[in-house]
Structures are given as structure tokens and as C-alpha cells.
């Protein structure tokens, strides 16, 4: 257990540094906003571009891996939405935002550093395959459901426009798309350019973890505890359990891919959960608190899943 905590705790300690710095006034909200804009708008897209551009697509894009992870994602979205509506009596639009919180795992800011610390940088290729599909899948599903809920089933063309507009304004999506373009065309990149991108990459994850801690200062739980607990149970327990069952026992994937599917599925809701809720003005408190409490809870849940995988 001590060895596993030594893998996970440094990641959360960096998050804690960011939280403490902002909480004590040593780092401003404006500074956090700028840092997160740098990491999510520039450094992490560079990381994803570089990873996808050099990825062995035939080896990494295993259908069993993607089905294992995204069956869990889709199931958690459906149960999050239906639970919010049928168990807690929330309006349909709130229910979609709560379902999105259970859907959108923090695959990049938490998933990548924890996988790298646990299994080494060479184990990340299956993670990049999952991440390449993550934003398109989650935004397409969430925005489509929200637009249907808002229009009560009407306006298919407007729904499609909203989905594609949101997806292709996302910097992470742009980085992934450019990475695929370089990979599939075999376009050679100048050494100076790859060197500059590699410098950006080195700053991506530690800066993003520090910034995530600063962002979490805003997300203090203020009610809706049943909905928050529901989202956390789906995200931290059900999603990795489905990924484990399918990857290990249905598809019989190799150990590295099972680890990638399960550990990535075990991540807390990502900040994009709150961004989605804020975009539509629905269930913002649930989404914000689920990000904060889920990140804290994942210290224990991720350690437990790593122990199981060991």
C-alpha cells in the first residue's frame, strides 16, 4: 500500500500546492485562469499532438480497449441522467448536466500523470488512444442530449450545428486532429519545431496539476450531496468496474491495455464537467462539487484499483 501511495500521492500533492497557494492568496484567480488557459489551450494540445502524431495507430486503437472504456462512460452517463431525473426529481436539463459529470473523466490532468508514475512513460500509448476519442465522444453525447432536452426533441439541424461547433472550437480537439493529420500523411516535421513542441510538453502536466488545484478552490460543496455522491459512485466505482470486467474478462486484453482502461476510467470528473454545466447554466453546483470531492476521493479509489491491477 505504501508503494502505491508513493505513486498517487505526488500527483495530488501538486494539486494541493495549487489549492493552498490560491486559498492563502499567494496565487491569484487571474493567475490560475491564465495558467489553465496556457495548459489547456496550448501545452496539453501540444502534448496530444505529439503523442498522436507518433502513435502506432494499428497497435494502439484496439476495439476491445475502446469498447471497454466507452461502454462504462456511456453507462455512467445514462445512469447519471436517469438517476438525477427519477431518483432526485431534477429537470431534464439538470439531469443531462449531472449525467455529463459522470461521463467526463479527467483522463488528461489526472489520468496521464498517474499512469506515468505507476507504469512509466512507455505505458501511455493506450491512454492516448482513449484520449483521442474522449472529447469527441463526450461532447457529442452530452451536447446532443442537452439540445434534445432543451428543444424537447425538435431542431435536429440546430442540434447538429451545436455539437460540431462545440467540438471543433476545442483546443484539445484541434491538437488531436492535427496529430492524426501528421500521423496519417507521414509529414516530416522540422527538428526545431519538434524541439519547441517538446519544451511545451515538459510544462504541460505539472503546470496543469498546479492550476487544477487553484481552480478547485472555487468549487466548495454547498448542498446537493445526494446527487454529488451519485456522480462519485458512478465515476470512481462503476466506470472502472465495467472497464475491468470487459477489458480483462470479455476481451482478454493484454495487461498494459487493461491497466490503461481501468486506471483512466477510475479518474474523477474533469473540469470540463463544470464547463459544460456552466455553458448551459444547469446543475453547476453539482458539477463543481463533484470535481472537487471526486478528485479528493480518487486518492483512495485510484490506489485501490492500482492494488487490484497489481
C-alpha positions as CSV (number, residue, x, y, z in Angstrom):
1,X,0.0,0.0,0.0
2,X,2.8,2.4,0.8
3,X,4.4,1.8,-2.6
4,X,1.0,2.6,-4.3
5,X,0.5,5.8,-2.3
6,X,4.0,6.9,-3.3
7,X,2.7,6.6,-6.9
8,X,-0.5,8.5,-6.4
9,X,0.2,11.0,-3.7
10,X,2.8,13.2,-5.5
11,X,0.2,14.0,-8.2
12,X,-2.3,15.0,-5.5
13,X,0.3,16.9,-3.5
14,X,1.0,19.1,-6.6
15,X,-2.8,19.7,-6.8
16,X,-2.7,20.5,-3.1
17,X,0.1,23.1,-3.6
18,X,-2.0,24.8,-6.2
19,X,-5.1,24.8,-3.9
20,X,-3.1,26.1,-0.9
21,X,-1.4,28.8,-3.0
22,X,-4.8,30.2,-4.2
23,X,-6.6,29.7,-0.9
24,X,-3.9,31.6,1.0
25,X,-3.8,34.4,-1.6
26,X,-0.3,33.6,-2.8
27,X,-1.5,33.0,-6.3
28,X,-4.4,35.0,-7.8
29,X,-7.6,33.8,-9.5
30,X,-6.4,35.7,-12.6
31,X,-3.1,33.8,-12.4
32,X,-4.9,30.5,-12.2
33,X,-7.1,31.4,-15.2
34,X,-4.0,32.3,-17.2
35,X,-2.2,29.1,-16.2
36,X,-5.2,26.9,-17.1
37,X,-5.6,28.8,-20.4
38,X,-1.9,28.1,-21.2
39,X,-2.1,24.4,-20.3
40,X,-5.5,23.6,-21.8
41,X,-5.2,25.9,-24.8
42,X,-1.5,25.4,-25.7
43,X,0.7,23.0,-23.7
44,X,-1.7,20.0,-23.5
45,X,-2.8,20.3,-27.1
46,X,0.9,20.2,-28.0
47,X,1.3,17.1,-25.8
48,X,-1.7,15.4,-27.5
49,X,-0.5,16.5,-31.0
50,X,3.0,15.0,-30.4
51,X,1.6,11.8,-28.9
52,X,-1.0,11.2,-31.6
53,X,1.4,12.1,-34.4
54,X,3.9,9.4,-33.4
55,X,1.3,6.8,-32.2
56,X,1.3,3.4,-33.7
57,X,-2.3,3.5,-34.7
58,X,-2.7,-0.1,-35.7
59,X,-1.4,-1.3,-32.3
60,X,-3.0,1.3,-30.0
61,X,-6.5,1.6,-31.4
62,X,-7.7,-1.8,-30.1
63,X,-11.5,-2.0,-30.4
64,X,-11.7,-4.0,-27.2
65,X,-9.9,-1.2,-25.3
66,X,-12.2,1.5,-26.6
67,X,-15.3,-0.6,-26.1
68,X,-14.3,-1.4,-22.6
69,X,-13.7,2.2,-21.6
70,X,-16.6,3.8,-23.5
71,X,-19.2,1.3,-22.6
72,X,-18.5,2.3,-19.0
73,X,-18.6,6.0,-19.9
74,X,-22.0,5.7,-21.7
75,X,-23.5,3.6,-19.0
76,X,-22.4,6.1,-16.3
77,X,-23.9,9.0,-18.4
78,X,-27.2,7.1,-18.8
79,X,-27.4,6.2,-15.1
80,X,-26.3,9.7,-14.0
81,X,-29.0,11.3,-16.2
82,X,-31.8,8.8,-15.2
83,X,-30.8,8.9,-11.5
84,X,-30.9,12.7,-11.4
85,X,-34.3,12.7,-13.1
86,X,-36.0,9.7,-11.5
87,X,-34.4,9.4,-8.1
88,X,-33.8,13.1,-7.3
89,X,-36.5,14.8,-9.4
90,X,-34.2,17.2,-11.3
91,X,-35.4,18.8,-14.5
92,X,-34.3,17.1,-17.7
93,X,-31.7,19.8,-18.4
94,X,-30.2,19.4,-14.9
95,X,-30.2,15.7,-15.4
96,X,-28.2,15.9,-18.6
97,X,-25.6,18.1,-16.9
98,X,-25.3,15.7,-13.9
99,X,-25.0,12.8,-16.4
100,X,-22.2,14.6,-18.1
101,X,-20.4,14.9,-14.8
102,X,-20.5,11.1,-14.5
103,X,-19.4,10.8,-18.2
104,X,-16.4,13.1,-18.5
105,X,-13.5,11.5,-16.6
106,X,-10.3,13.6,-16.0
107,X,-8.3,11.5,-18.5
108,X,-5.6,14.1,-19.1
109,X,-4.8,16.1,-16.0
110,X,-5.1,13.1,-13.6
111,X,-5.1,10.0,-15.9
112,X,-1.8,10.7,-17.7
113,X,0.4,11.6,-14.7
114,X,-0.9,8.7,-12.5
115,X,-0.4,6.2,-15.3
116,X,3.1,7.5,-16.0
117,X,4.1,7.3,-12.3
118,X,2.6,3.9,-11.9
119,X,3.8,2.2,-15.1
120,X,6.2,4.5,-16.8
121,X,6.0,6.8,-19.9
122,X,6.1,3.7,-22.2
123,X,2.7,2.6,-20.9
124,X,0.9,5.7,-22.1
125,X,0.1,4.7,-25.7
126,X,-3.3,3.0,-24.9
127,X,-4.1,6.1,-22.8
128,X,-3.6,8.4,-25.9
129,X,-5.9,6.1,-27.9
130,X,-8.6,6.6,-25.3
131,X,-8.0,10.4,-25.0
132,X,-8.1,10.8,-28.8
133,X,-11.7,9.7,-28.8
134,X,-12.7,11.1,-25.4
135,X,-13.6,14.7,-26.2
136,X,-15.5,13.9,-29.4
137,X,-17.5,11.1,-27.7
138,X,-18.3,13.0,-24.6
139,X,-19.2,16.3,-26.2
140,X,-21.2,14.7,-29.0
141,X,-23.2,12.7,-26.5
142,X,-23.6,15.4,-23.9
143,X,-24.5,18.3,-26.2
144,X,-26.8,16.1,-28.3
145,X,-28.7,15.1,-25.1
146,X,-28.8,18.6,-23.8
147,X,-30.1,20.1,-27.1
148,X,-32.8,17.4,-27.3
149,X,-33.8,18.1,-23.7
150,X,-33.9,21.9,-24.4
151,X,-35.9,21.5,-27.6
152,X,-37.9,18.5,-26.4
153,X,-36.9,16.5,-29.5
154,X,-37.0,19.2,-32.1
155,X,-34.4,21.1,-34.2
156,X,-32.2,18.3,-35.5
157,X,-30.2,20.7,-37.7
158,X,-29.6,23.2,-34.8
159,X,-28.6,20.3,-32.6
160,X,-26.0,19.1,-35.1
161,X,-24.6,22.6,-35.5
162,X,-24.3,23.0,-31.7
163,X,-22.5,19.6,-31.4
164,X,-19.9,20.3,-34.2
165,X,-19.4,23.9,-33.2
166,X,-18.5,23.0,-29.6
167,X,-16.3,20.1,-30.7
168,X,-14.2,22.0,-33.3
169,X,-13.7,25.1,-31.1
170,X,-11.9,22.9,-28.5
171,X,-8.2,23.3,-28.5
172,X,-7.7,19.7,-27.4
173,X,-9.7,18.5,-30.4
174,X,-7.5,20.7,-32.7
175,X,-4.3,19.2,-31.3
176,X,-5.7,15.7,-31.7
177,X,-6.9,16.4,-35.3
178,X,-3.5,17.8,-36.3
179,X,-1.7,14.9,-34.7
180,X,-3.8,12.5,-36.8
181,X,-3.1,14.5,-39.9
182,X,0.7,14.3,-39.4
183,X,0.5,10.6,-38.5
184,X,-1.6,9.5,-41.4
185,X,0.2,11.6,-44.0
186,X,3.7,10.8,-42.7
187,X,4.5,14.6,-43.0
188,X,8.1,15.2,-41.6
189,X,8.4,18.0,-39.1
190,X,11.4,20.2,-38.8
191,X,13.7,19.4,-35.8
192,X,13.4,22.9,-34.5
193,X,9.6,22.7,-34.4
194,X,9.6,19.3,-32.6
195,X,12.1,20.6,-30.2
196,X,9.9,23.6,-29.4
197,X,6.8,21.4,-29.0
198,X,8.8,19.1,-26.7
199,X,9.7,22.1,-24.5
200,X,6.0,23.0,-24.2
201,X,5.2,19.4,-23.4
202,X,7.5,19.4,-20.4
203,X,5.5,22.1,-18.8
204,X,2.1,20.7,-19.6
205,X,1.2,18.2,-16.8
206,X,2.9,19.8,-13.7
207,X,1.5,23.2,-14.6
208,X,-1.9,21.7,-15.3
209,X,-2.0,19.9,-11.9
210,X,-1.0,23.0,-10.0
211,X,-3.6,25.0,-11.9
212,X,-6.3,22.4,-11.3
213,X,-5.6,22.8,-7.5
214,X,-6.2,26.5,-7.9
215,X,-9.4,26.0,-9.8
216,X,-10.8,23.7,-7.2
217,X,-10.8,26.5,-4.6
218,X,-13.9,27.8,-6.3
219,X,-15.8,24.5,-6.1
220,X,-16.9,24.2,-2.5
221,X,-19.7,21.8,-1.7
222,X,-22.9,23.7,-0.8
223,X,-25.7,21.2,-0.9
224,X,-27.0,18.6,-3.4
225,X,-25.0,15.9,-1.6
226,X,-27.1,13.0,-2.8
227,X,-26.5,14.0,-6.5
228,X,-22.8,14.5,-5.8
229,X,-22.5,11.1,-4.1
230,X,-24.3,9.5,-7.1
231,X,-21.9,11.0,-9.6
232,X,-18.9,10.0,-7.5
233,X,-20.1,6.4,-7.1
234,X,-20.6,6.1,-10.9
235,X,-17.2,7.8,-11.7
236,X,-15.0,6.2,-9.2
237,X,-16.5,2.7,-8.8
238,X,-18.9,1.7,-11.6
239,X,-16.9,3.1,-14.6
240,X,-13.6,1.3,-13.7
241,X,-15.5,-1.8,-12.7
242,X,-17.1,-2.0,-16.2
243,X,-13.8,-1.3,-17.8
244,X,-12.1,-4.0,-15.8
245,X,-14.8,-6.6,-16.5
246,X,-14.9,-6.0,-20.2
247,X,-11.1,-5.5,-20.8
248,X,-9.9,-8.4,-18.6
249,X,-12.7,-10.9,-18.8
250,X,-14.6,-10.3,-22.1
251,X,-11.9,-9.1,-24.5
252,X,-8.9,-10.7,-22.7
253,X,-6.7,-7.7,-23.4
254,X,-3.0,-7.6,-22.6
255,X,-2.1,-6.3,-19.2
256,X,-1.0,-2.9,-20.4
257,X,-4.3,-2.2,-22.1
258,X,-6.3,-3.4,-19.1
259,X,-4.4,-1.1,-16.9
260,X,-4.9,1.9,-19.2
261,X,-8.7,1.2,-19.5
262,X,-9.2,0.7,-15.7
263,X,-7.0,3.5,-14.3
264,X,-8.3,6.0,-16.9
265,X,-11.8,5.0,-16.1
266,X,-11.2,5.4,-12.3
267,X,-10.4,9.2,-12.7
268,X,-12.6,11.8,-11.0
269,X,-14.9,14.0,-13.1
270,X,-12.9,16.5,-15.1
271,X,-13.1,20.3,-15.0
272,X,-14.9,20.1,-18.4
273,X,-17.9,18.7,-16.4
274,X,-18.2,22.2,-14.8
275,X,-17.5,24.0,-18.0
276,X,-20.4,22.0,-19.6
277,X,-22.8,22.7,-16.7
278,X,-21.8,26.4,-16.8
279,X,-22.3,26.6,-20.5
280,X,-25.9,25.7,-20.1
281,X,-26.5,27.2,-16.7
282,X,-27.6,23.8,-15.3
283,X,-26.6,21.9,-12.1
284,X,-23.4,23.9,-11.7
285,X,-23.1,23.3,-8.0
286,X,-23.4,19.5,-8.5
287,X,-20.8,19.6,-11.3
288,X,-18.3,21.8,-9.4
289,X,-18.6,19.9,-6.1
290,X,-18.3,16.5,-8.0
291,X,-15.0,17.7,-9.5
292,X,-13.6,18.8,-6.1
293,X,-14.9,15.8,-3.9
294,X,-14.3,13.3,-6.7
295,X,-10.6,14.5,-7.0
296,X,-10.2,14.0,-3.3
297,X,-12.0,10.7,-3.3
298,X,-9.9,9.4,-6.2
299,X,-6.8,9.4,-3.9
300,X,-8.3,6.3,-2.3
301,X,-10.2,4.8,-5.2
302,X,-7.2,5.0,-7.6
303,X,-4.9,3.5,-5.0
304,X,-7.5,0.6,-4.6
305,X,-7.7,0.0,-8.4
306,X,-3.9,0.0,-8.7
307,X,-3.7,-2.6,-5.9
308,X,-6.3,-4.7,-7.8
309,X,-4.3,-4.4,-11.0
310,X,-1.1,-5.3,-9.3
